[in-house]
Each structure stands twice: as C-alpha cells, then as structure tokens.
C-alpha cells in the first residue's frame, strides 16, 4: 500500500559504503581469550556488581544488578571464572575508566537454565520487569533501557509505533543483515511492543537502498499474521534519527522540549525488538549483538559478538590491512576513534571501522568561517550552526543556549558540508561539556550554600532554645528564692512572739566570748613559735649583728608600748 511520506529539513547524502560487508551472511565470532564486561552500558544508573573474583559463572548469569528503574542488568556473556571486578578503559572518546567484570572463559559456553514463557500470560508490569532483568536496551545507539519506553502515556493515546530499520549511517549493515536473516523474530518482538503500548498503527521504516531487508520483513509480517506496515523511506542521512523518521512517516514534528510520547508516537530499533523476543520467549538475556566489521580490512563482514570481546581481537577476524592505525566505533559521521584497540565491545557497538589515512584522508587545515549558511541548510533540526560555532569559540555559552545548542544531535551534517572544513560538532561538544560542568559546579555551590544556611539556622535555633531554657531556669530560681524569703519572714515573725526569743542575748554573749578565747590562744601560739625559733646570727658581720639587735629592741619596745586590751574589746 502506497503511503504519503513527509520530509524533514536538511540532511546530506554521503557515500554509503555498505556493499562491502553485505556479501556474506552473519557469522558467529569465536569466544575471545578474556571478556571485559562494563557494568554501565546504558543510559541511567550504573548496575551494582553481584559477583567477585574467583566466582564461577554461567552464560547469561547476572553479574550486575539494575540500579533503579532507568537502569538495565548486565550478564555473563559466556561461562568461566571471574578474574577481577576492577576499573578498565571504556570505548568512549574521553578514554576514562569504568567498573568492569573481567571473565576468563572456560570454553564450554554453558548456559544458565533458561525459562521460556508465553508473554501473553504475563501482566504488562511483569513483561517490563523481565526486559529490565534481561538487560534489553536500545541497540540503535541510544542504549536507553527499553522497559522504560514501554509505558504508554496516561493522557495521550498511542497513535503510531515506529520501528526504525533505516540504518542511514554509512558503512553500517548489521540491521540490514538482521532483517534479512531473522525477520520473523524481529516481527514477533515488535508484536510484544505492540501489545504493551496498544498503538493504532505500527510503521516499519526501511531506507529504500535495502530492498532485500524490506522484502524479508514484508514476508515475515504476512507469515506471522500481523498488520504491520513496511514502508520504504528515501535514503537521506540522518533519516535514521528517531525524530527524523517520525517526521517522515507520520508528519509529526517532535519539539525539543517534549518527548515523542507526548504526540502519541514511540520509536524502537529493529535489533531492540529482536533481543526483546529472545529475552521473553527464550529466556536469553542480552549477552551478544551483531557488529559490522569493515573499513580498511580484507574481509568485511557482520558478526554476532559476545559483549566484552576486545575490539582488536574482533578486528583480526576481518584481516585488517597493515596500514590500519585505529578503530572507529560507529559510523564515520557520528562515530569516534576508540582510545585503545583492546577496549571491549559493548551494547552500543554496532560497527567497527578499521581506520587508515588512505580510507579517511586527514582534513585540510581549518579555515575561517565565511558565514555561507551551508551548515544551516544541512541541519536536520533547523538550527544555525555558524552562530553556535562563533559563540562556542568565544566561550559565550549563554548565547549558545539561546541558539538551542542542546537540540543538536551531533549528526555531523554541518561539518560534512562546511567549505571551511571547520569541525563544528567538536565545538558543539566542547560547549555542551562546559555548560554541563558549570551546571554541576553551580549545583554543588547551591547545595553547599543550602547546607551552610541550614547549619546557621540550626545553630540559631539551638541558641534560642538554650536561652529559653536558661530563662526558665532563672525564673524558677527567682521564684524559689522569693518563696524561701517569704517563708523566712513568716518564721521570723513567729520567733519574735515565742518564749525562746528572750534567750537570744545570752546566746550571742556566749558566742563572742568563745571567739575571743580562740583569738587569744592563736596569739599565744604565735609568740611561742617566735621565741622558740633560733636566731641564726653566727654568719653575720659585727655590723649586721648590731643592726639585728637594734631591730629586735625596737620590736620589743613597740610591744611594750601597746597595752593589752580586754578580750571582749579584741573581738569587736
């Protein structure tokens, strides 16, 4: 059935270079010498390791438990022994390390007990949970956990479900071969997604340069008895982008601030549907994927590869030419040179291109921007790359955001058509990373400020509570003293009228006499000590002895001059 298609703005037509790897069927890559399985292979939380060095594992056994809802589990790609759980370099432009489980295969490739189920007997929640536990993620490149996309909006009915078989990036053919050789399983996986989302239409978009894949999918749809629509779309990069394919097939343009589900559309890759079918009905978690190995090699081909396989070992299967000087993961438009040749294959690895200067000649030096506007004409998101470039170069990141830099999908169309050979995407990535870094710093500063203000508030509250307690204690003490004073006054009035009050003068006289006797005794004891103390005058000179004698005489005369007072006078 013919269908009216829509167009998206921009796009380019680079050389496809796909025929090289389409000459042979999918091959099974051998088990490598060791597997380095990263725990973080999807958007979302990093799975927690559940194994440790020395553990024996089977193929498909859980080695990384999902951390939160937007996270997917990780499994052992084959049977063997866990060598270590440690940091290793990742296939990422940054070359940073990440936590990995390193497994030494035993060669048996022994599976865990698998439990195939009829998904129609499960609730939608149980199906989504099984997909998460099986580690099913988007294999088109985004690696978003699939179960998180299978919950329909409660407010917007699902109109269309789009299945992405466009595979628009040059060199990559893994989805093409998958649809040719395993079309029925892809269609059955699409049926699982259809039953969960309940869309009104299912549209399978395949670029018109893949007629064999489109024919195989149509035959599989008829064999399974589904009413899915297989629709050829024009070959134009980046028609395989989710928003671009939705635009071509439905005419709906997804705004930057919204998700496709807000417009009643959801999009999945064909390889994602295939792995979902294997996970649900065969009990097989995602432990391998199809990878195109091509570029500067003698025998380009598609392989089914265990996750964690070192890329250099996989590249050897295609016999690279001697002048190969690197490995590109992904396509030439959006891919990147891996930091080390032995980094592992991950769930996002759909293609490895052997790099050489002969295949990818070095670009000529960058020239000044002439503001020709070619980049704006090629941009599929209708942005103004030349403006974003100027402000990125000037580090005016606020202005880059005004020009919607985060709407850029980094497809590379602008760099491809730039006559000045400016690596525009690299500038945009730099600007985004700087904006993200500043946002993190700002958030950290805001959190520190909140903690400081909370601490001050707490200290002020504690001081106020302490002052309140002290005030209450002081008031209680004052009240107690007032009560004691009132009681003493009342007791005094009572004592003044009692018979014992007449004996008070006699008691006071006895007290005075006792104190006078004590004082007299103390004076006598002092005088006795002074008299008994020897006078050490042997070492004094005659003049010193005479001066000492005169001092003693004056003291004696002073004592005789003061008459002794009566005892009662001394006590006053």
Buried (B, 14 or more C-beta within 10 A) or exposed (E): EEEEBEEBBBBBEBEBBBEBBBEEEBBEBBBBEBBBBBBBBBBBBBBBBBBEEEBEBBBBBBBBBBBEEBBBBBBBBBBBBBBBBEEBBBBBBEEEEBBBBBBEBBEEBBBBEEEEBEBEEBEBEEBBBBBBBBBBBBBBBBBBBBBBBBBBBEEEEBBBBBBBBBBBBBBBBBBBBBBBBBBBBBBBBBBBBBEBBEBEBBBBBBBBBBEEBBBBBBBBBEEBEBEBBBBBBBBBBBBBBBBBBBBBBBEBBBEEEEEBBEBBBBBBBBBBBBBBBBBBBBBBBBBBBBBBBBBBBEBBBBBBBBBBBBBBBBBEBBEBEEEBBBBBBBBBBBBEEBBBBBBBBBBBBBBBBBBBEEBBEEEEEEEEBEEEEBBBBBBBBEBBBBBBBBBBBEEEBEBBBEBBBEBBBBBBBBBBBBEBEBBBBEBBBBBBEBBEEEEEEEEEEEEEEEEEEEEEEEEEEEEEEEEEEEEEEEEEEEEEEEEEEEEEEEEEEEEEEEEEEEEEEEEEEEEEEEEBEEEBEEEEEEEEEEEEEEEEEEEEEEEEBEEEEEEEEEEEEEEEEEEEEEBEEEBE
